[in-house]
Amino acid sequence: MRGIVMSMAAASFAALVVPLPAPAGAQEWTQFRGPGAAGVVADSPVLPERWSASENVAWRTPLPGLGWSSPVVANGVVVLTTVVSDGDVETPEGGWYGGGERDTPSDVHHWLVYALDLATGEPRWRTEVHSSVPRTSHHLKNTFASETPVSDGERFYVLFGNVGLYALGLDGAVLWSRELPPVRTRNGWGTAASPVLHDGRLYLVVDSEEQSYLAALSAETGAEVWRTDREEGSNWSTPFVWEHDERTEIVTTGTDRIRSYDLDGNLLWELAGMSSIVIPTPIAAHGLLYLESGYIGDFFRPVYAIRPGAAGDITPAEGESANEFVAWSLEQGGSYHPSPLVYRNHYYTLLDRGLMTCHDARTGAEVYGRQRIDVGQAFTASPWAYNGKVFALSEQGTTYVIEAGPEFRILAENVLDEFTMATPAILDDSLIIRTAEAVYRIAER
């Protein structure tokens, strides 16, 4: 593996630029789960619905190292992060299990950002932003590159937890960087929450076993605008910018409390009652904010639908599932890893162990209960939807195409047969899927 890295670059922090033409009408997917973090795009007859390792593959580009960050797309390039070790690396294992804790590595690692040409899959540039022996560990199913970049179309903002935040130009040059001192996470499981971008500011949630906080940084310079301490332990959920008619909020989920802040870092409202590990990212639709958590080992795995305008503590009274600002909630509806999906009028939950549920997005009424997708399949990537279909990508590399609506029906199984936990990017005419081995552009031929 070291030979691969050294053959691709002569020195650290170097950006290798290969000038290739961008496709006409370059398409964009600039953050985790795309616009609104929703995982939903407009219907299109050219969006792919069937594929395999040999069918409807526009290109496949191998990628070294380990990373579960999702791809982002802007200005004709696909950007991903990865970390390559000079030593041997244990292969990730799928499924749900205990014992994933690992010791801190002792070999040198390279923190890398790759840009691939959207049209061809050829490398445009590769930038090494950091090189050292890691100072922290991560869970076997996590990586040192699990945070998804975000872009404003002019820059790519790349977060490597416990290492740093970097702003890269369209040519891969580092424009500014900000070191992030390493912090202890629960059981040494590592970091995963991605940055979000709004109106010239980057928002970071750093929840750990030390002092957790939410910070706003200038996207132009990386300077800290404000920081708000949080009474939280380790969490892995990406914050959500909730824009509605009354105001814009920065919504954060956590084991102790869901908290929402204004754009100056002041607490607006909070809600107690999550599972003991919090990973899914919030989403908004139908005038409601949806939040959930569902650690597999817990009985309480809640979903909440929140109305705008909340203030103070909005936790429902004991024995109640709703109040003035909690439109509806479920005690056992949340997922462990995948974020929820609202498509048309339905709220879908993809459960790690290969089950799907569906509820009315406005009322929370059950449309159908747990339906088995496939025996032996596990799911970490978040679902997405278009063309009246819901797509669920398993860790084993199979995407199940499920009919959207009140009846659960599997329409197709698209097999890549490569381990994956990253959520794909969706473009106007194609998908960008990252596996443990490579990056695919899936497009109808």
Secondary structure, DSSP 8 states (H G I E B T S, - for coil): -HHHHHHH-SSTT-B--------SS---B-STTSGGG--B----TTS-----SSSSEEEEEE--SB-----EEETTEEEEEEEEESS-------S--S--------S-EEEEEEEEETTT--EEEEEEEEEE--SS---TT--S--S--EE-SSEEEEEETTTEEEEEETTS-EEEEEE------GGG-------EEETTEEEEEE--SS-EEEEEEETTT--EEEEEEE---------EEEE-SS-EEEEE--SSEEEEE-TTS-EEEEEE---SS-----EEETTEEEEE---TT-S-B-EEEE-TT--EE----TT-S--SSEEEEESB---SSS--EEETTEEEEEETTTEEEEEETTT--EEEEEEE--TT----S--EEETTEEEEE-TTSEEEEEE-SSS--EEEEEE--S------EE-SSEEEEE-SSEEEEEE--
